């Protein structure tokens, strides 16, 4: 993801939590592959920000 992860874009100023409503909207599609990718992204986000 551009907000966190190995290819993070440092010039982005939005907090990582700004994408959560979009994740929720996409989950409404009931696509298991998309849901899996969202779970992986959330795991990375939590792991990166666990101390905050």
PyMOL commands that set and color helices and strands:
alter all, ss='L'
color gray80, all
select helices_A, chain A and resi 16-27+32-48
alter helices_A, ss='H'
color red, helices_A
deselect
rebuild
show_as cartoon
